[in-house]
Amino acid sequence: MGGRRTIFIQTEGTPNVDALKFKPNSRILPENFNTPYLEYLSPRSTLAPPHPSPLAAQLLNVDGVTSVFFGNDYITVTKDSATNWAHVKPEVFSLITEAVTSGAPIVNTVSGKEGSDEGQSGAEQDTLAYDEEDDEVVGMIKELLETRIRPAIQEDGGDIEFRGFHDGQVLLKLRGACRTCDSSTVTLKNGIEQMLMHYIEEVKGVQQVLDQEEEVAMKEFAAFEEKLRRAKGLDAVPPTTPGKGSLDTVE
């Protein structure tokens, strides 16, 4: 065995049927890492600075896998809806096991231009962390998100970013399993909004910030849905696309 250690990897489902959470009994992100997560959305992103990852590269090379999300002590793997987990899970499980037992770093840190344009996501620092320049309202929003909301999202294999507070609207970005799960996103956003509005009177609503590719996908879905409604009659298919108000989205 040469010093290799035996590990046990727990697999958990998430509210997103296309995402699974893998929990090895070891840390995934390096100690004292500046952000609580990293997300890789393309093979190229796994090679890009500042945090290339050989394991993420291998996982995104598995047929059907569309994204890889690293939390402090778990990995969330998301697949496309056309691929069955029976064809993906064994290889994913094997790759994670091999990477963890090898003792090699899961994530490396190199100098160079940040990889956000390549599909690598991870803030320079935790967006929910205390900042002495925050005003009182923003500080309260961050504290509630950190203590009451983030644990539930991490339990579901994702995380949350604070993107700002403007005109009574809290701007958030969901990551990991929560990023691509419509039903859990709706439920989660309602829960977030209700809690923030209950405790902080200045908060009037919550908006989810979408990346460019997510904006395109949502517009394509809305166009397809409208076409389907017209084909079957205007009342045959109720619209499910988020509208104005609590489920509004922004670029």
GUKE-77923 format. One line per 5 residues: number of its first residue (from 1); for each residue z, x, y of N, C-alpha, C. Coordinates in steps of 0.001 Angstrom, whole numbers, plus 524288, in hexadecimal, padded with zeros to 5 digits. Each point is the difference from the previous one (the first is absolute). Layout:
BEGIN
NUM> Z,X,Y,Z,X,Y,Z,X,Y; ...
//
This chain:
BEGIN
1> 80000,80334,7FB47,80000,7FCCC,804B9,80000,8035A,804F0; 80228,804B0,7FFBD,7FFC4,803A5,80456,80278,7FDFD,804FA; 80474,7FD79,7FF8A,802BA,7FE41,804AB,7FE57,7FAA9,801EC; 7FC17,7FDAD,7FD84,7FE5E,7FAC8,80199,80440,7FC1C,7FE97; 800B1,7FC1F,80347,8043A,7FC4F,7FF20,7FDEE,7FAAE,7FE74
6> 8030A,7FD45,7FD02,7FE8F,7FABA,7FE70,8014B,7FC3A,8045F; 7FC62,7FC83,80134,80102,7FC27,80417,7FEED,7FA8F,7FDE3; 80213,7FC41,802B5,7FF01,7FA8D,7FEAF,7FDA0,7FD67,804D5; 7FB97,7FD80,7FF4C,7FD54,7FD75,80454,80054,7FA1A,7FF41; 80257,7FD78,803CB,80073,7FA51,7FFE6,7FB56,7FDA5,802DD
11> 7FDA8,7FC0F,7FDA4,7FB92,7FD54,80263,8019D,7FA8B,801A9; 7FED0,7FE99,804E7,8016F,7FAE4,80205,7FB3D,7FD52,80258; 7FFB6,7FAE9,7FF4C,7FC01,7FCF5,8029E,8016E,7FF43,805B5; 7FC4C,7FE3F,80322,800DD,7FEE5,80586,7FDC7,7FA94,80124; 8010B,7FDD7,80492,7FD9D,7FAFD,80167,7FA09,8002E,80008
16> 7FDD7,804A9,8005F,7FA5E,800C6,7FFC2,7FE7C,80115,7FA56; 7FD0E,7FC71,7FD8B,7FEA8,80097,7FA75,7FCA0,804D4,7FF0F; 7FDA5,80217,80416,7FCB1,8049D,7FF6E,802E3,80510,80140; 80526,7FFC0,80086,80312,804AE,8012B,8049B,8006B,7FC4C; 800ED,804B0,7FDF5,80487,8011E,7FCB0,8032C,80467,80270
21> 8051F,7FFAD,7FF45,803A1,803D6,8021A,80227,80349,7FB84; 7FF80,80525,8006A,801D7,803A0,7FC05,804A2,80314,80233; 8045B,7FFF2,7FD1C,804D0,8027D,801E6,801DD,80429,7FC1C; 7FE76,804E3,800CD,8022B,80443,7FCD5,80576,8014B,80203; 80324,8024A,7FCA5,80558,8014D,801B3,8000E,8052F,802ED
26> 7FCA4,8006C,803D7,7FFC1,804BA,80331,7FD87,7FEA0,8053F; 800B2,8036E,803B9,7FDF9,7FF1F,80546,7FA22,800F7,8001F; 7FD3A,7FCCB,8030D,7FA5A,80099,80085,7FEA9,80314,804F6; 801EC,7FE3D,80469,7FF10,802CE,804E6,803DA,80488,80082; 7FE73,8042C,802AE,8037F,80481,8009D,80505,7FE87,802DD
31> 80411,8030F,7FF23,804E4,7FF44,802D6,7FF08,800A2,805DD; 802D1,7FCE9,8031F,7FFA7,80043,805B1,7FA76,7FF1D,80206; 7FD08,7FCC9,7FD21,7FAB2,7FEB3,801AB,8004F,7FCC3,804FF; 7FC21,800A8,80374,80067,7FD91,8052B,7FEA6,7FA32,80006; 7FDFD,7FDE9,7FBC6,7FE9A,7FA7C,7FFB7,80181,7FDEB,7FAA3
36> 8016B,7FAFD,7FF92,801DA,7FDE9,7FAFA,7FBAE,7FEB3,7FC2C; 7FB26,800D4,8016B,7FBBF,7FEB1,7FC5F,7FB17,80323,8014D; 7FC69,80024,7FC34,7FAA8,801E5,800CE,7FC68,7FC4B,7FD03; 7FB88,7FED6,8023F,7FC4F,7FC84,7FD71,7FA96,8027A,80018; 7FD65,7FFEB,7FB76,7FACD,80243,7FF80,7FC2E,7FBAA,7FE91
41> 7FBDF,7FF68,8032F,7FC5F,7FBB1,7FF50,7FA96,801BC,7FE37; 7FF3F,80518,7FF59,7FAF0,801F6,7FE3A,800C3,8054A,7FD5D; 7FC6E,80184,7FC76,80075,80532,7FD8E,80016,8046A,803FD; 7FCE7,7FF6D,8041A,7FFD0,80414,803FC,8054B,800B3,802AF; 802DB,7FBB5,800A7,80509,8004D,802A7,803F3,8033B,7FCFF
46> 7FF5F,8006E,7FAE6,803BE,802EC,7FCCA,7FF71,805E8,800BF; 7FBB8,801A5,8026E,7FF0F,8058F,800EE,80100,80189,805A6; 80088,7FC10,8036B,80037,80102,8059E,80572,80198,801CB; 80049,80333,80421,80509,80124,8026F,80224,7FB0D,8027B; 8050C,7FFB4,80108,803DC,8042A,7FF18,802A3,7FFB1,7FAAA
51> 7FEDF,7FBE9,7FCE1,802DA,7FF49,7FB17,7FC60,7FED9,7FB69; 7FD08,803E4,7FE45,7FCBF,7FF32,7FB57,80370,7FF4D,7FB28; 7FDF4,7FD36,7FC19,8030C,7FEF4,7FB4B,7FC82,80028,7FB31; 800D2,803DA,7FC8F,7FCF6,8002F,7FB25,800BD,7FB1F,7FCA6; 804CB,7FDE1,7FFCC,800EC,7FB50,7FCDA,7FD16,7FB57,8023D
56> 8002B,7FF55,80516,7FD1E,7FBAF,80264,7FA2B,8007F,7FEEA; 7FE01,804D7,80007,7FA79,800E6,7FED8,7FEB8,7FE44,7FA6A; 80364,8015E,7FC59,7FF19,7FE7A,7FA90,80052,7FA15,7FF52; 803B9,7FD8F,80298,800A6,7FA5D,7FF74,7FB60,7FD06,80251; 7FE17,801C8,80479,7FB88,7FD61,80271,7FAED,8010C,7FD1B
61> 80029,803A4,7FC52,7FB77,8011D,7FCBE,7FFC9,7FC5E,7FB3F; 80438,7FD10,7FF1E,8001C,7FC42,7FBAE,7FCB3,7FB42,8017C; 7FC8D,7FE67,7FC88,7FC99,7FB90,80120,80331,7FB28,8015D; 7FED1,7FDA9,8046E,80296,7FB35,80194,80461,800B8,803E8; 80231,804C3,8006F,80447,800F5,803AE,7FDCF,8006E,80588
66> 8025A,7FD1B,803A6,7FE0E,7FFD7,80563,8039E,8029B,803EE; 8051A,8006A,7FEC9,8038C,8029E,803A1,804D5,801E3,7FD21; 80273,80401,8023A,804BF,80250,7FDDC,803FA,8006F,8046A; 804BF,7FE1E,7FEF5,8041E,7FFF1,803E7,804C2,802D6,7FDE2; 801E7,803E8,802E8,804A9,802E3,7FE75,80499,7FE60,80366
71> 80435,7FE05,7FD9C,804ED,7FF4E,802A9,8037F,80496,7FEAE; 804C7,7FFF9,801D4,80384,8045B,7FEEB,800CC,800EE,7FA32; 8008E,7FBB8,7FD07,8011B,80096,7FA6E,7FCBE,7FC5F,7FC99; 7FB77,7FE54,801F7,7FC9B,7FCAA,7FCE0,7FA4A,800B4,8019E; 7FC90,7FE31,7FC92,7FA5F,80041,800F5,7FDCB,7FA8A,7FF15
76> 7FD10,7FE01,803BF,7FD55,7FB01,7FF52,7FA2D,80103,7FF85; 7FDB7,7FE15,7FBCD,7FA67,8009C,7FF08,7FD72,7FA9E,8005E; 7FBE8,7FF9A,80317,7FD2B,7FB13,800B1,7FA82,8008F,7FDC8; 7FE4F,7FC0E,7FD2B,7FAD0,7FFF1,7FD99,7FCB5,7FBAC,80269; 7FAF0,80003,7FEC7,7FCC5,7FBA8,801B7,800D9,7FB57,7FC64
81> 7FECC,7FB57,801EB,8012F,7FB3D,7FD13,7FC90,7FF4C,7FB35; 7FBA9,802D6,7FFB9,7FC6D,7FF64,7FB94,8019F,8033E,7FB41; 803A7,8039C,800BF,8019C,80384,7FBC8,8051F,7FE1B,7FD95; 80037,8000C,7FAC8,804B9,7FE52,7FD37,803E8,8047C,7FFB7; 80506,7FEB6,800AC,80408,8040A,7FFB2,8000C,802BA,7FAB8
86> 7FE50,7FD45,7FBF7,7FFEC,80261,7FAC8,7FC7F,804CF,7FFCF; 7FC23,8002E,80373,7FC63,80474,8001E,801C7,8043E,803D1; 803CA,7FEC4,80348,801A1,8039E,80421,80567,80246,7FEFC; 803AC,7FCB5,7FE8E,8057C,80181,7FFBA,80116,804A2,7FC69; 7FDD0,80049,7FB3F,80142,80478,7FC9C,7FE9E,80543,80275
91> 7FB6D,80053,80274,7FE68,804F8,8025A,80356,80140,804C5; 80122,7FC12,8032D,80354,800C7,80492,8056B,801E0,7FE54; 8022D,7FD7C,7FC16,80529,8016E,7FE00,80001,805A4,7FE0D; 7FBED,80175,7FD32,7FF95,8054A,7FDE5,7FFA2,80412,80456; 7FCE8,7FEF1,803FC,7FF5C,803B4,80455,80514,800BE,80300
96> 802D2,7FBB2,800ED,804F7,80064,802D0,803F8,80305,7FCC2; 80039,7FEDF,7FB00,8039A,802C0,7FC88,7FEF6,805D5,80000; 7FB0C,80175,7FF87,7FE8F,80587,7FFE2,80167,802A8,80525; 7FEFA,7FD5D,8045C,80112,80255,8051D,805D1,800D1,800DF; 80321,7FC36,7FE8F,8059D,8005D,800E8,8028A,80405,7FC65
101> 7FE6A,8000E,7FB0E,8025B,803AD,7FC4E,7FE5C,805A1,8010F; 7FB91,800BE,80294,7FE2D,80557,80104,8037F,802D9,803E7; 802A8,7FCFB,8034E,80355,80267,803F6,7FD1C,801C0,804D4; 7FAC6,7FF74,80007,7FCEC,8017F,80497,800AA,7FBEC,8044B; 7FF5C,8018D,804E7,80087,7FC3C,8044B,7FC15,7FB84,7FF7F
106> 801D1,7FB44,800E2,7FC7E,7FB7C,7FFFD,7FCBA,7FFF1,804F5; 8026B,801AE,80450,7FD73,80016,8051D,80075,80575,80244; 7FBBF,80201,80218,8000E,80505,802A9,7FF8C,7FF26,805E4; 8019B,803CF,80305,7FF7C,7FFBF,805AB,7FCED,804C0,801D1; 7FBA1,7FEF9,802A9,7FCAA,80434,801EF,7FECE,7FEF3,805B8
111> 7FE76,80411,802C8,7FE96,7FF5D,8057F,7FA6F,7FDFD,8005F; 7FEE5,7FD86,80453,7FAC2,7FDF4,800CA,80035,7FAAA,80272; 7FB6F,7FDE3,80129,7FF98,7FADB,80271,80219,7FBD5,7FC58; 802C6,7FC3F,80243,8023B,7FBCF,7FCE2,7FBBE,7FCF6,7FD34; 8016E,7FDE5,7FB4A,7FC1F,7FD88,7FCAC,7FF80,7FA2C,8009C
116> 801D8,7FDB2,8045B,7FFC0,7FA56,8008B,7FA61,7FE07,7FFF9; 7FC69,80312,8023F,7FA8C,7FE61,80011,7FD93,80056,7FA99; 80289,802C7,7FC76,7FDF6,80091,7FAB5,8026B,7FC09,7FC47; 80373,7FCAE,801F7,80278,7FC18,7FCA8,80558,80194,7FE1D; 80263,803F1,8028C,8055A,801A4,7FEB6,803A1,7FDED,80432
121> 803ED,7FD06,7FE67,8036A,7FD7B,803CB,805A0,801AE,7FF41; 8025B,80193,80446,80580,80163,8000B,8014C,801D7,8057B; 8036A,7FD4B,8029B,80130,8014B,80569,8025C,80575,8006D; 7FF60,8026B,8049E,80258,80521,800D7,805E4,7FFBE,7FF5D; 8023B,7FB71,80149,8058B,7FF26,7FF2B,800C6,7FA3E,7FEB3
126> 80492,7FEBE,7FDF1,80133,7FAAA,7FE90,7FFDF,7FC89,804E4; 7FCA0,7FC13,80002,7FF72,7FCB0,804A2,804BF,7FC82,800DE; 80371,7FF8F,7FC24,804BB,7FCE9,800A5,804AC,8035C,80191; 7FF29,8050F,80085,80444,80387,8014E,801BC,7FF38,805A9; 804EE,80140,80106,80233,7FF8F,80545,7FD1E,8039C,803C5
131> 7FEC7,7FDEC,8048D,7FD8C,8030A,80424,802F5,7FED5,80504; 80218,80400,8026D,8033C,7FF35,804A5,7FCE9,7FDA0,80482; 7FACF,80033,7FFBF,7FCCB,7FDB9,80420,7FEF5,7FA31,7FF29; 8017C,7FDE0,7FB74,7FF45,7FA6E,7FEFF,80392,7FCC2,8037E; 7FE14,7FB8B,801D6,80374,7FC84,802DF,80373,7FD00,7FC2A
136> 80386,7FCDB,801FC,803DB,7FD64,7FCB3,7FD77,7FC57,7FC12; 7FC11,7FD12,801A7,7FD7C,7FC3B,7FC85,7FD33,802C4,7FB83; 7FD0E,8040B,8013E,7FD3E,802F3,7FBF2,803E2,80272,7FC32; 80463,801F2,801FD,80400,8023D,7FC9B,80228,7FBFD,7FC2F; 800DD,7FB33,801E8,801F8,7FBE1,7FC91,7FBEB,7FE6B,7FBF7
141> 7FB0E,7FFC5,8019E,7FBC3,7FEB3,7FC5C,7FFC3,80408,7FBA2; 80017,804FA,80177,7FFB8,8042E,7FC16,804A1,7FFC8,7FC3D; 804A9,7FEF4,80218,804A1,7FFD9,7FCAA,7FFA2,7FB9F,7FC02; 7FE33,7FB68,8019F,7FF6D,7FBA6,7FC58,7FBD3,80127,7FBEA; 7FBAA,8023B,801BC,7FBD1,80156,7FC4C,801E4,80404,7FC06
146> 802EE,803E6,801D8,801E0,8042D,7FC9F,80412,7FE14,7FC12; 803A2,7FCC7,801CF,80477,7FE8A,7FCA9,7FF1E,7FB12,7FCD9; 7FCDB,7FC50,8020A,7FF7B,7FAF4,7FD6C,7FAA6,7FF11,7FD86; 7FBEF,80240,80241,7FAAF,7FEE0,7FE3D,7FDCB,80447,7FC74; 8007F,804EF,801BC,7FDA8,80454,7FD03,801CE,80035,7FA54
151> 80510,7FF54,7FEC9,8019E,8004D,7FA7D,7FD1D,7FC1E,7FC81; 7FF18,7FB4A,801F7,7FD3A,7FC10,7FCE0,7FA4F,80181,7FF31; 7FD94,80230,80404,7FA89,80191,7FF88,7FF75,804A8,7FC52; 80393,803B4,8005C,7FFDA,8047D,7FC79,800E9,7FE4C,7FA5B; 8034A,7FC22,7FF48,800ED,7FDF1,7FABE,7FAFA,7FDCA,7FDAE
156> 7FC9D,7FE02,8035F,7FB04,7FDD0,7FE48,7FBA5,80410,7FFDE; 80165,804FA,800B4,7FC1F,8042B,7FF83,7FD00,80138,804EF; 80242,7FECC,8048A,7FD4A,80117,804E0,8039A,8022D,80424; 7FE4D,7FFB4,804D9,80333,801AA,8046E,7FDCE,7FD74,804E5; 8027E,80110,80462,7FE91,7FD6C,804D9,8000D,803E0,8047B
161> 7FC4A,7FF62,80399,7FFBF,8032F,804B7,800EA,7FC8B,804BF; 802D8,8020B,803C3,8009B,7FD6A,8050F,7FBDF,80237,803A5; 7FC97,7FC97,8020E,7FBAC,801BE,8034B,800B4,7FE9D,805CB; 80443,7FD2E,8013F,800EB,7FEE8,8057F,80231,7FA8C,800ED; 801A5,7FF23,804D1,80202,7FAEC,801A5,7FDC4,7FED0,80559
166> 7FCA9,7FBEA,8004B,7FD58,7FEBD,804DD,7FFDB,7FA1A,800C4; 8018D,7FE4C,804A1,7FFB7,7FA71,8016E,80292,7FC85,7FBE9; 80472,801BC,7FDFF,802E4,7FCDB,7FC41,7FE23,80068,7FA69; 7FBCF,802FA,7FF16,7FDC2,80077,7FACE,80167,8054C,7FD8C; 80218,7FFD4,7FB3E,80134,804C4,7FD14,7FB31,80164,7FCC2
171> 7FDF1,804AC,800B6,7FB5A,801C3,7FD33,801A9,80350,7FB56; 7FE62,7FE5A,7FB52,80191,80295,7FB2F,7FB44,80139,7FCA5; 8009B,803D4,7FC9B,7FBFB,80160,7FC31,80284,80062,7FAA3; 7FE16,7FCE9,7FC49,80204,80030,7FAAB,7FCFA,803FB,7FCD1; 802B3,8029E,7FC75,7FDAB,80425,7FCD7,800EA,7FF0C,7FA2A
176> 7FD55,80311,7FCCA,800CC,7FFBD,7FA5A,7FE4F,7FAD7,7FDAB; 80313,7FDFC,7FC46,7FEAA,7FB2D,7FD51,7FF83,7FB79,803D2; 802FB,8002D,80443,7FFF8,7FBB1,803CB,7FB1A,80005,80361; 7FD49,80466,8001B,7FB72,8007C,80372,7FB95,7FC6D,7FE60; 7FF4A,7FF26,7FAEE,7FB7C,7FD14,7FE16,80178,7FAF5,7FD3E
181> 804C5,7FE3C,800A1,801B2,7FB3A,7FD5F,80088,7FBA0,803FC; 7FC46,7FC69,80001,7FFF8,7FBDB,803F0,804CC,7FC83,7FFA3; 8015E,7FE3C,7FB45,80448,7FC3E,7FF8A,80535,80265,8018D; 800FE,804BD,7FE3F,804F8,80270,80165,80025,80167,805C6; 7FB7B,80156,80237,7FFC6,80143,8058C,80179,7FB3D,80346
186> 7FDDA,7FB7A,7FEA2,8013F,7FB39,802DF,805D7,7FEDD,7FFA8; 80222,80027,7FB3A,8058F,7FEE6,7FF44,8035B,80402,802DF; 7FE88,804F2,7FF7A,80318,80427,8024C,7FFDC,7FFBE,805F0; 7FB62,7FEF2,80232,7FF94,7FFB7,805AB,80327,7FB74,80220; 7FFD6,7FB8E,7FD49,8033C,7FB9A,801AF,805C4,80184,7FFED
191> 801A9,802A6,7FBD7,80572,801A1,7FF9C,80183,803CC,80442; 7FC8F,803C6,80108,80108,803D7,8041C,80063,7FD47,80547; 7FC2E,7FCB3,8010F,7FFDE,7FD62,8050C,804CE,7FC95,800D8; 80162,7FCF2,7FC1B,80480,7FC8A,80085,80506,8030D,800F6; 800A0,8045E,7FD46,804BF,8031A,800A8,80038,80279,8056C
196> 7FBB7,8025B,801A6,7FFF3,80291,8051A,800C9,7FC0D,80469; 7FD7B,7FB77,7FF9A,8008B,7FC0A,80411,80584,7FDAA,8000D; 80279,7FFD3,7FB74,80550,7FDDF,7FFA6,803F0,8038D,802C5; 7FF77,80511,7FF27,803D5,803B1,80215,7FEA9,80206,80578; 7FAF1,8000B,8015E,7FE59,8026A,804EF,7FCB6,7FC09,80300
201> 80237,7FDC0,8040C,7FD66,7FBC6,802CC,7FB03,801B7,802C1; 7FF95,8050A,80129,7FB42,801F0,80291,7FB38,7FFED,7FC6F; 800E0,7FFDE,7FAD8,7FBAE,7FFFB,7FC40,7FDCD,7FA7D,7FF84; 7FAEC,7FF75,800F1,7FD60,7FAF1,7FFB7,7FC67,7FF8E,7FB41; 7FEEE,80455,7FD6C,7FC93,7FFD5,7FB74,7FF20,80563,7FDB9
206> 7FD69,80014,7FB77,7FEB0,804E4,7FD53,7FA29,8000A,7FEF7; 7FD84,80464,800FE,7FA74,8009E,7FEE2,7FF44,804B5,7FC6C; 7FC90,7FF68,7FC34,7FEC7,80459,7FC84,7FB48,80300,80215; 80098,8050C,80071,7FBBE,8035A,801BE,7FC8C,80144,7FB55; 7FAE8,7FF39,8009D,7FC52,8010B,7FBCA,7FCCB,804DF,80134
211> 7FEFC,80313,7FBEF,7FC6E,80464,80095,7FA6F,7FDE6,8004E; 7FC5B,8034C,80190,7FAA1,7FE43,800D0,7FD9F,7FDAA,7FB11; 800E6,80283,7FB89,7FDAC,7FDFB,7FB30,8025A,7FAC1,7FE6F; 804F5,7FF3D,80159,80288,7FB03,7FED9,7FDEE,7FBB6,80393; 7FED6,8015A,804EA,7FDA1,7FC44,80390,7FABD,7FE2A,7FDE8
216> 7FCD9,803B5,7FE25,7FAD9,7FEAD,7FDEE,8007E,7FC7A,7FB3E; 8039B,80160,7FC79,800BB,7FCEB,7FB45,801BE,7FA6E,80149; 80386,7FF78,803D6,801E3,7FAD1,80173,7FB9A,7FCB8,8025B; 7FCC2,8025C,80351,7FBAE,7FD29,8025B,7FC0B,7FE51,7FBE2; 7FEEE,8036D,7FC33,7FC65,7FE9F,7FBCF,80221,7FB8D,7FCBB
221> 80517,80021,7FEE6,80271,7FBD4,7FCFD,7FFCA,7FADC,802F8; 80105,8002B,80516,7FFDC,7FB42,8032C,7FA8E,7FDA4,8000C; 7FBF7,80359,80067,7FA9F,7FE15,80000,7FEA1,7FD8C,7FABD; 801AB,80285,7FBC0,7FEFE,7FDDC,7FACB,802C4,7FAC8,7FF3F; 804E2,7FFB7,801D8,80312,7FB39,7FF82,7FD7D,7FB88,8030D
226> 7FE16,80123,804B1,7FD78,7FBFC,8032C,7FB00,7FE12,7FD5D; 7FD12,8039D,7FDBD,7FB3B,7FE90,7FD37,80144,7FC7A,7FB61; 8043C,80151,7FD33,801A0,7FCDD,7FB83,801B4,7FA91,801BE; 802D1,7FFC0,8044B,801CB,7FAEC,80201,7FB62,7FC90,80183; 7FC19,8024C,8027C,7FB77,7FCF5,801A0,7FCE4,7FE20,7FB49
231> 7FFD6,80334,7FBF5,7FD16,7FE87,7FB4E,802A3,7FB79,7FD26; 80530,7FFC9,80029,802E9,7FC04,7FD1E,801E9,7FB86,80374; 7FEF6,80067,80517,8021C,7FC17,80396,80475,80264,80316; 8007B,7FEB9,804EB,803BB,80296,80370,8059D,7FF88,7FE36; 80140,7FBC8,7FD40,8056D,7FF34,7FE64,80108,801A8,7FA68
236> 7FC02,80202,7FD5E,800A8,80142,7FA77,80330,804EB,7FF34; 7FF58,803C8,80380,802C0,804FE,7FF73,8032A,80104,804E3; 8052C,7FF5F,7FFD7,80331,8010A,8049B,7FFE8,805C4,80159; 7FF91,80144,804F3,7FFD4,8058D,80182,80520,802B1,7FEE0; 7FFAA,804E6,7FE18,804B0,8030E,7FEE8,8005D,804C8,80371
241> 7FBEC,800D9,8032D,80016,8048D,80370,80450,7FF75,8040A; 8033C,803F7,800BC,80435,7FFAA,803DC,7FDF0,7FE8A,8055D; 802BE,7FC9D,802BB,7FE60,7FE50,80533,803C3,801FA,80415; 7FFC4,7FD9F,80486,80361,801A3,80447,805A0,7FE9D,7FEF6; 8038B,802E0,8025B,8058C,7FED6,7FF5B,802A3,80404,7FC99
246> 80347,7FE31,7FC70,80346,80388,7FCF5,7FCD9,80375,7FC58; 7FB23,7FE58,7FEA9,7FCED,80302,7FC50,7FB62,8029F,802AE; 80036,80068,80519,7FBC4,80273,802DA,7FFBD,805C3,7FEB2; 7FB5F,80235,8007F,7FF58,80595,7FEFB,7FD64,80277,804AE; 800C2,80507,800AB,7FDBF,802DB,8045F,7FD8F,804ED,7FDFD
251> 7FC60,80229,80316,7FD92,804F2,7FE7F,8038E,8047E,80171
//
